Amino acid sequence: MPRTIKNWSRLQRFTPRNYAEPATVDQVVAAVNTARGRSERIRVAGNLHSFSEIVRTDDTLISLKAMNGLIDADVESGLVRVRAGTSIHQLSRQLDALGLALPNLGDIDVQSIAGAAATGTHGTGENYGNISAQIRAVQLVTAAGEVVEIDEDDPSALKAARVSLGTLGVITALTLQCVPAFRLDRLDLPRPVNETLSQIDDLAANFDHYEFYVLPYSDLALQKRINRTDAAAEPMPAVKRFANDVLAENVALGAIVNAGKVAPNAIPPLARTMAKFFSPARRLDKSFDAFSTVRMVRFNELEYAIPRQHLAEAVERVLAVIQEHQFPVNFPIEVRVGQADDASLLSTAAGRDTGYISVHTFKGMEYEPYFHAVETIMDGYEGRPHWGKMNWQTADRLAGRYDGWNEFQLVRSEFDPEGAFTNDYIERILGPVVTSRIQ
């Protein structure tokens, strides 16, 4: 019987004609061959944490959830082989047991490693890249049902496969470059918005991983100042962590955003109430525990990557458009920085030092007017959307924003010449597969 698939925010709901949950590479090959025999298009799902329509399909959906766990690890070199459906949460703990870690992570760790890489998921830090930059090889099943290994012997294909949007085939395993396990000394510090915006460059240079949250309709930002350290971890006591991560950051936040959903006109005073929950807090913990945050309150999200030098100005413009239109925004705006990425053709940071701006709305609240207004601002900075988050871009608009666009399209046409691994979203943002050589 067909099953209804829902993403994490519950915005995306669809019912594929056929659903496969392979546990082995041979089973992936069989699923691909079956779909090809039916002339069906194929999409691949990790843990369904994308907000965009990237995995939606009416045809065949292949889930990677049964393909998880480490395959092999060389502790000395830091190279590890991992199954594509492994969650970042699971992988981080398996690596830690070996004395290893991923060098940089985002603030959510529930995604599958393949899904996070395919959409260019990133953390923060002006000297650190995204998860995809750590990929040294991928194994994938092509539309022809062939199992291929892509590594540094084919640099163009590897650059395409690192951030592939699931368009080259079904990635079944990845080889990642890890680093020795490390700890993070993290200070959460509320500071005035104007001060925070004026000090972005200094603070990003002074801390290994720096980000901040701005709460519309209040004058406070919450900075996260994070440095790497060799000091021993001092995990927060379980009771205190529950009070901070669950009660303060989720239960209290949930109550406030629910109140804003019921009475949108009350959002500005509610925002000032929410700002009172911004308080100094220090955490010295294992890297993956300090990076990650519990997310129990569901939301929808749009995120853009823009040239780093425009970051403060762009945040100011977002805050101004919220005020101008009195958008009912009761979620903080998240601001991060990232290193220029030369490892991936379609990375949001490809070829330029990058600033990231993420905006959110509570699940069930209207999001389009706010998100469209923010997207218009980001278009003025040649903004690149996070592929797994909401956007209304088209291939015509995006092609000029990536130096590696044509190279990616050529690799795509070689691996999937008939466009088996596509859907309406992929065709909108990448266009159809080009079967002749791109000039």
DONU-931623 format. One record per residue (C-alpha): z negated, x, y negated; residue in one letter. Coordinates in Angstrom, 2 decimals. Each point is the difference from the previous one (the first is absolute). Example, Ala and Ser with C-alpha at 12.3 -4.5 7.8 and 13.67 -1.06 7.14 Angstrom:
<recs>
+---------+---------+---------+-----+
|      c3 |      c1 |      c2 | res |
+---------+---------+---------+-----+
|   -7.80 |   12.30 |    4.50 |   A |
|    0.66 |    1.37 |   -3.44 |   S |
+---------+---------+---------+-----+
</recs>
This chain:
<recs>
+---------+---------+---------+-----+
|      c3 |      c1 |      c2 | res |
+---------+---------+---------+-----+
|    0.00 |    0.00 |    0.00 |   M |
|    0.86 |    1.38 |   -3.49 |   P |
|   -3.01 |    1.30 |   -1.90 |   R |
|   -0.66 |   -0.14 |   -3.73 |   T |
|   -0.57 |    3.42 |   -1.55 |   I |
|   -2.20 |    0.40 |   -3.09 |   K |
|   -0.54 |    3.08 |   -2.12 |   N |
|   -3.46 |    1.10 |   -1.18 |   W |
|    0.11 |   -1.99 |   -3.26 |   S |
|    1.40 |   -3.05 |    1.83 |   R |
|    2.83 |   -0.27 |   -2.52 |   L |
|    2.69 |    0.98 |    2.49 |   Q |
|    0.29 |   -2.45 |    2.90 |   R |
|    2.97 |   -0.13 |    2.35 |   F |
|    0.91 |   -0.85 |    3.57 |   T |
|    2.36 |    2.43 |    1.73 |   P |
|    2.11 |   -1.35 |    2.84 |   R |
|   -1.11 |    2.89 |    2.18 |   N |
|   -3.13 |    2.14 |   -0.09 |   Y |
|   -0.60 |    3.21 |    1.95 |   A |
|   -3.14 |    2.09 |    0.26 |   E |
|    1.08 |    3.07 |    1.99 |   P |
|   -2.54 |    2.55 |    1.23 |   A |
|    2.47 |    2.73 |    0.99 |   T |
|    3.18 |    1.54 |   -1.35 |   V |
|    1.96 |   -1.45 |    2.92 |   D |
|   -1.23 |   -3.46 |   -0.95 |   Q |
|    1.12 |    0.57 |   -3.59 |   V |
|    3.45 |    0.96 |    1.27 |   V |
|    0.09 |   -3.18 |    2.09 |   A |
|   -1.00 |   -2.15 |   -2.99 |   A |
|    2.67 |    1.59 |   -2.20 |   V |
|    2.67 |   -0.43 |    2.67 |   N |
|   -0.98 |   -3.64 |    0.52 |   T |
|    0.24 |   -0.72 |   -3.72 |   A |
|    3.34 |    1.79 |   -0.19 |   R |
|    1.28 |   -2.10 |    2.90 |   G |
|   -0.90 |   -3.12 |   -1.98 |   R |
|    1.58 |    1.38 |   -3.20 |   S |
|   -3.40 |   -0.35 |   -1.69 |   E |
|   -1.35 |    2.04 |   -2.85 |   R |
|   -3.23 |    1.92 |    0.58 |   I |
|   -3.03 |    0.69 |   -2.11 |   R |
|   -3.05 |    2.04 |    0.98 |   V |
|   -3.63 |   -0.79 |   -0.85 |   A |
|   -3.02 |    2.27 |   -0.07 |   G |
|   -3.21 |   -1.70 |   -1.06 |   N |
|    1.69 |   -2.48 |   -2.39 |   L |
|   -1.67 |    1.31 |   -3.13 |   H |
|    3.14 |   -0.01 |   -2.16 |   S |
|    0.11 |   -2.59 |   -2.76 |   F |
|    3.80 |   -0.03 |   -0.32 |   S |
|    2.42 |   -1.69 |    2.39 |   E |
|    0.78 |    3.33 |    1.66 |   I |
|   -0.72 |   -1.13 |    3.59 |   V |
|    1.14 |   -3.63 |   -0.28 |   R |
|    2.66 |   -1.06 |    2.48 |   T |
|    1.34 |   -3.12 |    1.65 |   D |
|    1.29 |    2.10 |    2.89 |   D |
|   -1.92 |    2.69 |    1.93 |   T |
|   -3.32 |    1.47 |   -1.09 |   L |
|   -1.30 |    3.07 |    1.83 |   I |
|   -3.72 |    0.64 |   -0.44 |   S |
|   -1.39 |    3.52 |    0.46 |   L |
|   -3.62 |   -1.07 |    0.44 |   K |
|   -0.07 |    0.99 |    3.70 |   A |
|    1.35 |    3.49 |   -0.72 |   M |
|   -3.05 |    1.82 |   -1.29 |   N |
|   -2.02 |    3.17 |    0.44 |   G |
|    0.54 |    3.76 |   -0.13 |   L |
|    2.59 |    1.48 |    2.33 |   I |
|   -0.65 |    3.69 |   -0.61 |   D |
|   -1.75 |    2.27 |   -2.48 |   A |
|    0.14 |    3.73 |   -0.79 |   D |
|   -3.24 |    0.63 |   -1.86 |   V |
|    0.98 |    3.51 |   -1.02 |   E |
|    3.24 |   -1.02 |   -1.73 |   S |
|   -1.22 |   -3.45 |   -1.01 |   G |
|    3.07 |   -1.68 |    1.48 |   L |
|   -0.74 |   -3.29 |    1.77 |   V |
|    2.20 |   -2.48 |    1.80 |   R |
|   -1.01 |   -3.64 |   -0.36 |   V |
|    1.35 |   -3.35 |    1.16 |   R |
|    1.53 |   -2.01 |   -2.80 |   A |
|   -2.29 |   -3.02 |    0.18 |   G |
|   -3.22 |    1.97 |   -0.38 |   T |
|   -2.04 |   -1.26 |   -2.95 |   S |
|   -1.01 |    2.50 |   -2.66 |   I |
|   -3.61 |   -1.02 |    0.65 |   H |
|    0.31 |    0.89 |    3.69 |   Q |
|    2.03 |    3.15 |   -0.61 |   L |
|   -2.45 |    1.39 |   -2.56 |   S |
|   -2.86 |   -0.21 |    2.48 |   R |
|    2.01 |    1.50 |    2.83 |   Q |
|    1.00 |    2.89 |   -2.25 |   L |
|   -3.58 |    0.50 |   -1.18 |   D |
|   -1.12 |    0.46 |    3.61 |   A |
|    2.43 |    2.95 |    0.12 |   L |
|   -1.14 |    1.42 |   -3.34 |   G |
|    3.16 |   -1.19 |   -1.77 |   L |
|    0.93 |   -2.47 |   -2.75 |   A |
|    2.96 |   -1.40 |   -1.89 |   L |
|    0.10 |    1.80 |   -3.38 |   P |
|    0.16 |   -3.14 |   -2.14 |   N |
|   -0.49 |   -3.73 |    0.58 |   L |
|    0.13 |   -3.24 |   -1.91 |   G |
|   -3.01 |   -2.26 |   -0.45 |   D |
|    0.89 |   -2.30 |    2.91 |   I |
|    0.20 |    1.32 |    3.56 |   D |
|    0.96 |   -3.03 |    2.09 |   V |
|    3.76 |    0.70 |   -0.08 |   Q |
|    1.85 |    1.51 |    2.94 |   S |
|    0.98 |    3.60 |   -0.60 |   I |
|    3.70 |   -0.78 |    0.43 |   A |
|   -0.12 |   -3.00 |   -2.31 |   G |
|   -1.89 |    1.94 |   -2.67 |   A |
|    2.52 |    2.83 |    0.16 |   A |
|    3.05 |   -2.29 |    0.04 |   A |
|   -1.06 |   -1.62 |   -3.28 |   T |
|   -1.12 |    3.20 |   -1.77 |   G |
|   -3.73 |   -0.80 |   -0.03 |   T |
|   -1.97 |    2.51 |   -2.05 |   H |
|   -3.39 |    0.97 |   -1.32 |   G |
|   -0.72 |    1.77 |   -3.26 |   T |
|   -0.14 |    3.59 |   -1.25 |   G |
|    2.45 |    1.92 |   -2.15 |   E |
|    0.22 |    2.82 |    2.57 |   N |
|    0.30 |   -2.20 |    3.09 |   Y |
|    2.86 |   -1.95 |    1.50 |   G |
|    0.21 |   -3.23 |    1.94 |   N |
|   -0.46 |   -0.59 |    3.73 |   I |
|    3.74 |    0.31 |    0.67 |   S |
|    0.09 |    3.56 |   -1.35 |   A |
|   -2.10 |    1.11 |    2.99 |   Q |
|    2.63 |   -1.09 |    2.55 |   I |
|    1.65 |    2.87 |    1.86 |   R |
|    1.89 |   -2.03 |    2.60 |   A |
|    0.55 |   -3.58 |    1.13 |   V |
|    1.15 |   -1.54 |    3.22 |   Q |
|    1.96 |   -3.21 |   -0.38 |   L |
|    2.10 |   -2.45 |    1.96 |   V |
|    3.35 |   -0.65 |   -1.66 |   T |
|    1.94 |   -3.26 |   -0.11 |   A |
|    2.05 |    1.34 |    2.92 |   A |
|   -3.17 |    0.24 |    2.09 |   G |
|   -0.03 |    3.79 |   -0.08 |   E |
|   -3.26 |    1.98 |   -0.31 |   V |
|    0.45 |    2.78 |   -2.55 |   V |
|   -2.24 |    2.66 |   -1.49 |   E |
|    0.43 |    0.74 |   -3.70 |   I |
|   -1.54 |    3.24 |   -1.22 |   D |
|    0.59 |    2.85 |   -2.44 |   E |
|    3.19 |    0.99 |    1.85 |   D |
|    1.57 |   -2.99 |   -1.80 |   D |
|   -1.63 |    0.11 |   -3.44 |   P |
|    2.04 |   -2.83 |   -1.49 |   S |
|   -0.88 |   -2.41 |    2.81 |   A |
|   -3.66 |    1.04 |   -0.14 |   L |
|   -0.16 |   -0.60 |   -3.75 |   K |
|    1.43 |   -3.48 |    0.61 |   A |
|   -2.31 |   -0.72 |    2.94 |   A |
|   -3.21 |    0.87 |   -1.86 |   R |
|    0.38 |   -3.08 |   -2.23 |   V |
|    2.48 |   -2.11 |    1.93 |   S |
|   -1.04 |   -3.61 |   -0.69 |   L |
|    0.60 |   -0.53 |    3.71 |   G |
|    3.78 |    0.20 |   -0.46 |   T |
|    0.87 |    2.91 |    2.31 |   L |
|   -1.50 |   -1.36 |    3.22 |   G |
|   -3.35 |   -0.58 |    1.66 |   V |
|   -2.26 |    3.00 |   -0.63 |   I |
|   -2.09 |    0.48 |    3.14 |   T |
|   -1.81 |    3.29 |   -0.73 |   A |
|   -0.62 |    2.38 |   -2.89 |   L |
|   -0.96 |    3.66 |   -0.26 |   T |
|   -2.33 |    0.56 |   -2.95 |   L |
|   -1.23 |    3.12 |   -1.76 |   Q |
|   -3.77 |   -0.33 |   -0.27 |   C |
|   -2.61 |    2.21 |   -1.66 |   V |
|   -3.52 |    1.07 |    0.99 |   P |
|   -2.49 |   -2.84 |   -0.42 |   A |
|   -1.59 |   -0.09 |   -3.44 |   F |
|   -2.49 |   -1.97 |   -2.03 |   R |
|    0.31 |   -1.69 |   -3.37 |   L |
|   -2.50 |   -0.17 |   -2.83 |   D |
|    0.82 |   -3.31 |   -1.69 |   R |
|   -1.51 |   -1.29 |   -3.23 |   L |
|    0.72 |   -3.57 |   -1.10 |   D |
|   -0.60 |   -0.13 |   -3.72 |   L |
|    0.52 |   -2.89 |   -2.46 |   P |
|    1.43 |    1.13 |   -3.35 |   R |
|    1.70 |   -1.74 |   -2.95 |   P |
|    3.68 |   -0.82 |    0.52 |   V |
|    1.23 |    1.83 |   -3.12 |   N |
|   -1.88 |    3.15 |    0.94 |   E |
|    1.32 |   -0.17 |    3.55 |   T |
|    3.62 |   -0.38 |   -1.09 |   L |
|   -0.25 |    2.86 |   -2.48 |   S |
|   -1.38 |    2.36 |    2.65 |   Q |
|    2.36 |   -0.70 |    2.92 |   I |
|    1.61 |    3.43 |   -0.03 |   D |
|   -3.25 |    1.95 |   -0.37 |   D |
|   -1.82 |   -1.93 |    2.70 |   L |
|    2.95 |    0.09 |    2.41 |   A |
|    0.09 |    3.79 |   -0.45 |   A |
|   -3.76 |    0.43 |    0.40 |   N |
|   -0.41 |   -2.04 |    3.19 |   F |
|    1.87 |    0.37 |    3.29 |   D |
|    0.40 |   -3.76 |    0.35 |   H |
|   -0.33 |   -2.14 |   -3.10 |   Y |
|    0.61 |   -3.69 |   -0.57 |   E |
|   -1.43 |   -2.85 |   -2.01 |   F |
|   -0.14 |   -3.78 |   -0.15 |   Y |
|    0.43 |   -1.96 |   -3.22 |   V |
|   -1.39 |   -3.52 |   -0.16 |   L |
|    2.06 |   -2.24 |   -2.33 |   P |
|   -2.00 |   -1.91 |   -2.61 |   Y |
|   -2.75 |    2.61 |    0.07 |   S |
|   -0.31 |    3.37 |   -1.69 |   D |
|   -1.06 |    1.92 |    3.09 |   L |
|    1.81 |    2.12 |    2.55 |   A |
|   -1.46 |    1.31 |    3.23 |   L |
|    0.99 |    3.61 |    0.62 |   Q |
|   -0.01 |    1.64 |    3.41 |   K |
|   -0.50 |    3.74 |   -0.44 |   R |
|    0.47 |    1.68 |    3.36 |   I |
|   -0.12 |    3.66 |    1.00 |   N |
|    0.34 |    1.71 |    3.34 |   R |
|   -3.07 |    1.83 |    1.18 |   T |
|   -1.25 |    2.17 |    2.84 |   D |
|   -3.45 |   -1.57 |   -0.27 |   A |
|   -1.31 |   -1.97 |    2.96 |   A |
|    0.56 |   -3.73 |   -0.11 |   A |
|   -2.84 |   -2.21 |   -1.19 |   E |
|    1.10 |   -3.41 |    1.28 |   P |
|   -1.34 |   -2.95 |   -1.92 |   M |
|   -2.70 |   -1.82 |    2.00 |   P |
|    1.45 |   -2.99 |    1.83 |   A |
|   -2.06 |   -2.54 |   -1.96 |   V |
|    0.97 |    1.51 |   -3.35 |   K |
|    3.66 |    0.24 |    0.99 |   R |
|   -0.03 |   -3.65 |    1.08 |   F |
|   -1.53 |   -0.97 |   -3.34 |   A |
|    2.57 |    2.02 |   -1.93 |   N |
|    3.21 |   -0.44 |    2.02 |   D |
|   -0.52 |   -3.52 |    1.30 |   V |
|   -2.42 |   -1.84 |   -2.28 |   L |
|    0.93 |    1.51 |   -3.38 |   A |
|    3.68 |    0.83 |    0.49 |   E |
|    0.97 |   -2.99 |    2.15 |   N |
|   -2.51 |   -2.86 |    0.02 |   V |
|   -0.72 |    0.16 |   -3.74 |   A |
|    3.65 |    0.69 |   -0.82 |   L |
|    1.05 |   -2.90 |    2.25 |   G |
|   -2.37 |   -2.39 |   -1.75 |   A |
|    1.28 |    1.01 |   -3.44 |   I |
|    3.71 |   -0.17 |    0.84 |   V |
|   -0.50 |   -3.33 |    1.75 |   N |
|   -1.67 |   -1.32 |   -3.15 |   A |
|    2.99 |    1.25 |   -2.00 |   G |
|    2.38 |   -1.75 |    2.36 |   K |
|   -1.82 |   -3.30 |   -0.54 |   V |
|   -0.32 |    0.46 |   -3.78 |   A |
|    2.64 |    2.45 |   -1.31 |   P |
|   -1.16 |   -0.45 |   -3.60 |   N |
|   -3.32 |    1.53 |    1.01 |   A |
|    1.58 |    3.26 |    1.17 |   I |
|   -0.64 |    2.05 |   -3.19 |   P |
|   -3.79 |   -0.60 |    0.04 |   P |
|    0.01 |    0.39 |    3.77 |   L |
|    1.72 |    3.37 |   -0.43 |   A |
|   -2.80 |    1.14 |   -2.25 |   R |
|   -2.44 |   -1.12 |    2.67 |   T |
|    1.94 |    1.90 |    2.65 |   M |
|   -0.12 |    3.13 |   -2.15 |   A |
|   -3.78 |   -0.03 |    0.37 |   K |
|    0.52 |    0.88 |    3.67 |   F |
|    1.63 |    3.27 |   -1.12 |   F |
|   -2.83 |    2.48 |    0.39 |   S |
|   -0.24 |    3.74 |    0.65 |   P |
|   -0.05 |    0.90 |    3.67 |   A |
|    0.38 |    3.30 |    1.85 |   R |
|    1.24 |    0.46 |    3.54 |   R |
|    0.28 |    3.25 |    1.98 |   L |
|    1.74 |   -0.81 |    3.24 |   D |
|    2.74 |    0.83 |    2.44 |   K |
|    3.39 |   -0.20 |   -1.70 |   S |
|    1.21 |   -3.16 |    1.70 |   F |
|   -3.26 |   -1.85 |   -0.67 |   D |
|   -0.05 |    0.99 |   -3.66 |   A |
|    3.67 |   -0.88 |   -0.53 |   F |
|   -0.14 |   -3.42 |    1.65 |   S |
|   -1.37 |   -3.25 |   -1.35 |   T |
|   -0.85 |   -3.24 |    1.79 |   V |
|    2.34 |   -2.82 |   -1.06 |   R |
|   -1.24 |   -3.46 |    0.96 |   M |
|    1.30 |   -1.93 |   -3.01 |   V |
|    3.69 |   -0.68 |    0.58 |   R |
|    2.52 |    0.42 |   -2.80 |   F |
|    3.68 |    0.55 |   -0.75 |   N |
|    1.18 |    3.20 |   -1.60 |   E |
|    2.81 |    1.60 |   -1.97 |   L |
|    0.09 |    3.76 |   -0.55 |   E |
|    2.32 |    2.27 |   -1.92 |   Y |
|    0.45 |    3.75 |   -0.22 |   A |
|    1.07 |    1.36 |   -3.39 |   I |
|    0.38 |    3.48 |   -1.53 |   P |
|   -3.50 |    1.36 |   -0.47 |   R |
|    0.32 |    0.61 |   -3.75 |   Q |
|    0.33 |   -3.74 |   -0.69 |   H |
|   -3.04 |   -1.11 |    1.98 |   L |
|   -2.53 |   -0.69 |   -2.78 |   A |
|    2.60 |   -1.76 |   -2.16 |   E |
|    1.10 |   -2.18 |    2.91 |   A |
|   -3.58 |   -1.05 |    0.80 |   V |
|   -0.53 |   -0.93 |   -3.65 |   E |
|    3.16 |   -2.12 |    0.09 |   R |
|   -1.14 |   -1.79 |    3.16 |   V |
|   -3.36 |   -0.81 |   -1.59 |   L |
|    1.79 |   -1.21 |   -3.13 |   A |
|    2.34 |   -2.33 |    1.90 |   V |
|   -2.98 |   -1.48 |    1.86 |   I |
|   -1.69 |   -0.74 |   -3.32 |   Q |
|    3.20 |   -1.31 |   -1.60 |   E |
|    0.70 |   -2.51 |    2.76 |   H |
|   -3.61 |   -0.57 |    0.99 |   Q |
|    0.89 |    0.56 |    3.62 |   F |
|   -2.86 |   -1.08 |    2.30 |   P |
|   -0.63 |    3.51 |    1.34 |   V |
|   -3.35 |    0.45 |    1.70 |   N |
|    0.78 |    3.17 |    1.99 |   F |
|   -0.20 |    3.56 |   -1.32 |   P |
|    3.15 |    2.05 |   -0.65 |   I |
|    0.05 |    3.16 |    2.14 |   E |
|    1.37 |    3.24 |   -1.49 |   V |
|    0.73 |    3.16 |    1.99 |   R |
|    1.98 |    3.25 |   -0.25 |   V |
|    2.17 |    1.88 |    2.49 |   G |
|    1.87 |    3.24 |    0.54 |   Q |
|    3.79 |    0.13 |   -0.21 |   A |
|    1.45 |   -0.52 |    3.48 |   D |
|    2.98 |    2.00 |    1.22 |   D |
|   -0.53 |   -0.89 |    3.68 |   A |
|    1.27 |   -3.62 |   -0.03 |   S |
|    3.17 |   -1.47 |   -1.45 |   L |
|   -1.50 |   -3.42 |   -0.82 |   L |
|   -3.56 |    1.04 |   -0.81 |   S |
|   -1.32 |   -1.67 |   -3.14 |   T |
|   -0.88 |    3.52 |   -1.22 |   A |
|    3.33 |    1.60 |    0.92 |   A |
|    0.79 |    2.77 |   -2.46 |   G |
|   -2.59 |   -0.82 |   -2.63 |   R |
|   -3.73 |    0.20 |   -0.65 |   D |
|   -1.08 |   -3.60 |    0.22 |   T |
|   -2.42 |   -2.55 |   -1.32 |   G |
|   -0.70 |   -3.16 |    2.00 |   Y |
|   -0.97 |   -3.38 |   -1.40 |   I |
|   -1.05 |   -2.78 |    2.39 |   S |
|   -0.68 |   -3.57 |   -1.06 |   V |
|   -1.54 |   -2.72 |    2.15 |   H |
|   -0.63 |   -3.74 |    0.10 |   T |
|   -2.46 |   -1.88 |    2.17 |   F |
|    1.53 |   -1.66 |    3.08 |   K |
|    1.21 |   -3.49 |   -0.85 |   G |
|    0.26 |    0.59 |   -3.75 |   M |
|    3.29 |    0.04 |   -1.89 |   E |
|    1.33 |    3.53 |   -0.16 |   Y |
|    3.66 |   -0.11 |   -1.01 |   E |
|   -0.25 |   -0.22 |   -3.83 |   P |
|   -2.49 |    2.89 |   -0.10 |   Y |
|    1.84 |    2.14 |    2.53 |   F |
|    3.39 |   -0.63 |   -1.65 |   H |
|   -1.40 |    1.02 |   -3.39 |   A |
|   -1.43 |    3.21 |    1.45 |   V |
|    3.25 |    0.75 |    1.85 |   E |
|    1.93 |   -0.36 |   -3.26 |   T |
|   -2.27 |    2.59 |   -1.59 |   I |
|    0.47 |    2.37 |    2.95 |   M |
|    3.78 |   -0.38 |   -0.14 |   D |
|   -0.18 |    1.57 |   -3.45 |   G |
|   -1.37 |    3.17 |    1.60 |   Y |
|    2.49 |    0.13 |    2.88 |   E |
|   -2.80 |   -1.31 |    2.20 |   G |
|    0.24 |    0.17 |    3.78 |   R |
|   -1.68 |   -2.78 |    2.00 |   P |
|   -2.32 |    0.66 |    2.89 |   H |
|    2.25 |   -1.20 |    2.83 |   W |
|   -2.79 |   -1.89 |    1.72 |   G |
|   -1.13 |   -1.92 |   -3.08 |   K |
|    1.40 |   -2.88 |   -2.02 |   M |
|    3.10 |    0.66 |   -2.10 |   N |
|    3.24 |   -1.68 |   -1.07 |   W |
|    2.20 |    3.08 |   -0.16 |   Q |
|    3.61 |    0.31 |    1.15 |   T |
|    1.99 |    2.90 |    1.38 |   A |
|    2.17 |    0.10 |   -3.13 |   D |
|   -3.03 |    0.59 |   -2.21 |   R |
|   -1.75 |    2.44 |    2.33 |   L |
|    2.89 |    2.26 |    1.00 |   A |
|   -0.15 |    2.06 |   -3.19 |   G |
|   -3.74 |    0.56 |    0.26 |   R |
|    0.15 |    2.25 |    3.09 |   Y |
|    1.99 |    3.23 |    0.13 |   D |
|    0.11 |   -0.31 |    3.80 |   G |
|    1.25 |   -3.61 |    0.09 |   W |
|    3.52 |    0.75 |    1.25 |   N |
|   -1.26 |    2.55 |    2.50 |   E |
|   -2.37 |   -2.60 |    1.44 |   F |
|    2.77 |   -2.57 |    0.26 |   Q |
|    2.16 |    2.48 |    1.90 |   L |
|   -2.78 |    0.71 |    2.52 |   V |
|   -0.62 |   -3.73 |    0.31 |   R |
|    3.65 |   -0.65 |    0.79 |   S |
|   -0.02 |    2.70 |    2.67 |   E |
|   -3.09 |   -1.36 |    1.78 |   F |
|    0.64 |   -3.73 |   -0.44 |   D |
|    3.70 |   -0.51 |   -0.80 |   P |
|   -0.04 |   -3.75 |    0.70 |   E |
|   -3.19 |   -0.78 |   -1.94 |   G |
|   -2.15 |   -1.10 |    2.92 |   A |
|   -3.24 |    1.11 |   -1.70 |   F |
|    0.23 |   -2.11 |   -3.10 |   T |
|   -1.03 |   -3.33 |   -1.52 |   N |
|    0.49 |   -1.80 |   -3.31 |   D |
|   -2.54 |    2.21 |   -1.78 |   Y |
|    1.60 |    3.23 |    1.23 |   I |
|    3.45 |   -1.21 |   -1.01 |   E |
|   -1.32 |   -0.90 |   -3.45 |   R |
|   -1.66 |    3.33 |   -0.74 |   I |
|    2.28 |    2.38 |    1.94 |   L |
|    3.22 |   -1.96 |    0.25 |   G |
|    2.10 |   -0.34 |    3.15 |   P |
|    0.62 |    2.95 |    2.28 |   V |
|    2.90 |    2.09 |   -1.33 |   V |
|    2.11 |    1.00 |    2.99 |   T |
|    2.37 |    2.38 |   -1.80 |   S |
|   -1.10 |    3.37 |   -1.31 |   R |
|   -1.65 |   -0.30 |   -3.40 |   I |
|    1.55 |    2.12 |   -2.71 |   Q |
+---------+---------+---------+-----+
</recs>
